[in-house]
Amino acid sequence: MGPVIAPSLLAADFGRLSSETRRVSRSGAEWLHLDIMDGHFVPNISFGPAVVKTVRPLSKLFFDVHLMCAKPEILLEPFAKAGADQMNIHVELGEAVTPLIWKIKSLGRKVSLAINPETPISHVLPYLERIDSLLVMTVHPGFGGQAFIYEVLTKVQQAREWREQKKLNYRIGVDGGIEFKTAAECAEAGADTFISGTGLFAHRNLRAAVKKMRAGVMRET
C-alpha cells in the first residue's frame, strides 16, 4: 500500500480556489482533502457541496471529503452528487455511525471513519471491517494551523496492529499539524495517508513540497 499525499484545500487561498485546485492537481499528490465544517460539530464553518461541485471539473484527483458535521446524513447525497469519492464521518456520532456507513456505500462512495484526539481508539473497533480508511485526527478538528499532538501516535500504532491481526486493508490517515517531520513520524507509526494543509500550501513550489513529503514518509515504511 503506497503512501497517499493529500493537500487540504482549507489551507488554500480562497480568493484563487480554481487555480489552487489546479495547482494541487499538478503537484503529484494523489488526493485532494476537503474539510466540511458546520459550526456545530466544530466551532468553525468552511464550505459546502457547491464549492466541491465547482472545483470537481478542475481535477482528476480523488476527492476525500471530511464531514465535521453534526448531521452528515443530510449532506451525503449532495456531496456524492458534487463529486466526492470518499466521505469521512466521525466515530463520535455514536449510534448514527452504522447507518451512515451503509448510506455512503449505497451511494457508491468509499467510507472513511475519523476519530478525534480525545476519543479512545477502541471506539473504531466495531467498524474496521466495513471501512476503506481510518482517519486519525492529530489535532482537535475545526481550525487549520494547529500543533501536532504526539500522544495520538499510539492510536496510529494500534490501528496498524489491528489491520495486521485482522488481515484488513483499510488505509490509515493522519490529519492535523502534518508537515515533513511529523509526516515521517506518523509513517513510522503506521500511517500511509497524509493530509496536510499549511504544511504543504505554505510552500510556493507545491510539487517540490509533495515530493519531499513523499520521500520522507517512504523512508519510514
C-alpha positions as CSV (number, residue, x, y, z in Angstrom):
1,M,0.0,0.0,0.0
2,G,1.9,3.0,-1.3
3,P,1.7,6.4,0.5
4,V,-1.0,8.9,-0.4
5,I,-0.3,12.6,0.0
6,A,-3.5,14.7,0.3
7,P,-3.2,18.5,0.4
8,S,-6.1,20.0,2.3
9,L,-7.9,22.8,0.4
10,L,-8.8,24.5,3.7
11,A,-5.2,26.0,3.6
12,A,-5.5,27.2,0.1
13,D,-6.0,30.9,-1.0
14,F,-9.8,31.0,-1.1
15,G,-9.6,34.0,-3.4
16,R,-8.0,31.8,-6.0
17,L,-9.7,28.5,-5.4
18,S,-9.8,27.4,-9.0
19,S,-6.1,28.0,-9.6
20,E,-5.2,26.4,-6.2
21,T,-7.2,23.3,-7.2
22,R,-5.3,23.1,-10.4
23,R,-2.0,23.6,-8.6
24,V,-2.8,20.6,-6.4
25,S,-3.6,18.6,-9.5
26,R,-0.2,19.3,-10.9
27,S,1.6,18.7,-7.7
28,G,1.9,14.9,-7.8
29,A,-0.5,14.4,-4.9
30,E,-3.0,11.6,-5.1
31,W,-5.9,13.1,-3.2
32,L,-7.5,16.4,-2.5
33,H,-8.8,16.7,1.0
34,L,-11.9,18.9,1.6
35,D,-12.8,19.9,5.1
36,I,-16.5,20.5,5.6
37,M,-17.4,22.3,8.9
38,D,-20.9,23.1,10.0
39,G,-20.4,25.4,13.0
40,H,-22.0,22.7,15.3
41,F,-19.8,19.6,15.4
42,V,-16.8,22.0,15.3
43,P,-16.9,25.8,16.0
44,N,-16.0,26.8,12.5
45,I,-17.7,26.9,9.1
46,S,-15.9,26.2,5.8
47,F,-17.7,25.4,2.6
48,G,-20.4,23.1,1.2
49,P,-21.3,20.9,-1.8
50,A,-21.5,23.9,-4.2
51,V,-17.7,24.6,-3.7
52,V,-16.9,20.9,-4.3
53,K,-19.1,20.9,-7.4
54,T,-17.3,24.0,-8.7
55,V,-13.7,22.6,-8.3
56,R,-14.6,19.0,-9.3
57,P,-14.2,19.6,-13.1
58,L,-10.8,21.1,-12.5
59,S,-9.1,18.0,-11.1
60,K,-9.0,14.3,-11.8
61,L,-7.7,13.7,-8.2
62,F,-9.5,11.5,-5.7
63,F,-11.7,13.9,-3.6
64,D,-11.6,13.0,0.1
65,V,-14.5,14.9,1.8
66,H,-14.2,15.2,5.6
67,L,-17.6,15.8,7.2
68,M,-17.0,17.5,10.5
69,C,-20.8,17.9,10.9
70,A,-23.4,17.1,13.5
71,K,-25.9,15.8,10.9
72,P,-23.9,14.3,8.0
73,E,-26.9,12.3,6.9
74,I,-28.4,15.4,5.1
75,L,-25.1,16.0,3.3
76,L,-24.1,12.6,2.0
77,E,-26.2,12.7,-1.2
78,P,-25.3,16.4,-2.0
79,F,-21.6,15.7,-1.7
80,A,-21.8,12.4,-3.6
81,K,-23.5,14.4,-6.5
82,A,-21.0,17.2,-6.2
83,G,-18.1,14.7,-6.8
84,A,-16.9,13.3,-3.6
85,D,-15.0,10.0,-4.0
86,Q,-14.8,9.2,-0.3
87,M,-16.6,10.6,2.7
88,N,-15.2,10.8,6.3
89,I,-17.7,10.6,9.2
90,H,-16.8,10.8,12.8
91,V,-17.0,7.8,15.2
92,E,-18.1,10.4,17.9
93,L,-21.5,10.3,16.2
94,G,-22.1,7.1,18.1
95,E,-25.3,5.2,17.1
96,A,-25.5,7.1,13.8
97,V,-22.3,5.6,12.5
98,T,-23.6,2.3,11.2
99,P,-26.5,3.8,9.1
100,L,-24.1,6.5,7.8
101,I,-21.6,3.8,6.6
102,W,-24.4,1.9,4.8
103,K,-25.7,5.2,3.2
104,I,-22.3,6.1,1.9
105,K,-21.8,2.6,0.5
106,S,-25.2,2.8,-1.1
107,L,-24.2,6.0,-2.9
108,G,-21.2,4.1,-4.4
109,R,-18.6,6.1,-2.4
110,K,-15.8,4.9,-0.2
111,V,-16.1,5.2,3.6
112,S,-13.6,6.7,6.0
113,L,-14.1,6.8,9.8
114,A,-12.5,9.7,11.6
115,I,-11.6,9.8,15.3
116,N,-10.7,12.9,17.4
117,P,-7.6,13.0,19.7
118,E,-9.6,12.6,23.0
119,T,-11.7,9.6,21.8
120,P,-10.4,6.1,22.8
121,I,-9.2,4.2,19.7
122,S,-11.3,1.2,20.9
123,H,-14.4,3.1,19.6
124,V,-13.5,2.4,16.0
125,L,-13.1,-1.4,16.6
126,P,-16.7,-2.4,15.6
127,Y,-16.4,-0.7,12.2
128,L,-13.0,-1.7,10.9
129,E,-14.2,-4.4,8.6
130,R,-16.7,-2.1,6.9
131,I,-14.4,0.9,6.2
132,D,-11.9,1.8,3.4
133,S,-9.9,4.3,5.6
134,L,-9.4,5.3,9.2
135,L,-8.6,9.0,9.7
136,V,-6.8,9.7,13.0
137,M,-7.1,13.3,13.9
138,T,-3.7,14.6,15.1
139,V,-5.1,18.0,16.2
140,H,-8.6,19.0,17.6
141,P,-10.7,19.4,14.5
142,G,-12.1,22.7,13.4
143,F,-9.2,25.0,12.7
144,G,-6.1,24.8,10.5
145,G,-2.5,25.5,11.6
146,Q,-2.6,23.8,15.0
147,A,0.3,22.0,16.6
148,F,0.6,18.2,16.2
149,I,-0.5,16.1,19.2
150,Y,2.2,13.5,19.7
151,E,0.2,11.3,22.1
152,V,-2.1,10.4,19.2
153,L,0.7,8.3,17.6
154,T,-0.2,5.4,19.8
155,K,-3.6,5.3,18.0
156,V,-1.9,5.0,14.7
157,Q,0.2,2.1,16.0
158,Q,-2.9,0.4,17.4
159,A,-4.7,0.8,14.1
160,R,-1.8,-0.8,12.2
161,E,-1.7,-3.7,14.7
162,W,-5.4,-4.3,14.2
163,R,-5.1,-4.1,10.5
164,E,-2.3,-6.8,10.5
165,Q,-4.1,-9.0,13.1
166,K,-7.4,-8.9,11.3
167,K,-5.9,-9.1,7.8
168,L,-7.8,-6.0,6.7
169,N,-6.7,-3.4,4.1
170,Y,-8.1,0.0,5.3
171,R,-5.8,3.0,4.9
172,I,-4.6,4.8,8.0
173,G,-4.7,8.6,7.5
174,V,-3.4,11.4,9.7
175,D,-4.7,14.9,9.7
176,G,-3.6,18.0,11.6
177,G,-0.1,19.5,12.1
178,I,1.3,17.3,9.3
179,E,4.5,18.7,7.8
180,F,7.7,17.0,6.7
181,K,8.9,15.9,10.2
182,T,5.5,14.8,11.6
183,A,4.5,13.0,8.4
184,A,7.7,10.9,8.7
185,E,7.0,10.2,12.4
186,C,3.4,9.1,11.5
187,A,4.7,6.9,8.7
188,E,7.0,5.2,11.2
189,A,4.0,4.6,13.5
190,G,2.0,3.0,10.6
191,A,0.2,5.8,8.7
192,D,0.1,5.6,4.9
193,T,-2.2,8.6,4.1
194,F,-1.0,12.1,5.0
195,I,-3.4,15.1,5.0
196,S,-1.5,18.4,5.1
197,G,-2.8,21.9,4.8
198,T,-0.4,24.7,5.7
199,G,2.4,22.1,5.8
200,L,2.2,21.9,2.0
201,F,0.3,25.1,0.9
202,A,2.9,27.3,2.7
203,H,5.4,26.3,0.0
204,R,5.4,28.2,-3.2
205,N,6.5,25.1,-5.1
206,L,3.8,22.7,-4.1
207,R,5.2,19.9,-6.4
208,A,8.5,20.1,-4.6
209,A,6.9,20.0,-1.2
210,V,4.7,17.0,-2.1
211,K,7.8,15.2,-3.4
212,K,9.8,16.0,-0.2
213,M,6.9,14.7,2.0
214,R,6.6,11.5,0.0
215,A,10.4,10.9,0.2
216,G,10.3,11.4,4.0
217,V,7.4,9.0,4.6
218,M,8.8,6.3,2.2
219,R,12.0,6.2,4.2
220,E,9.9,5.2,7.3
221,T,7.8,2.5,5.7
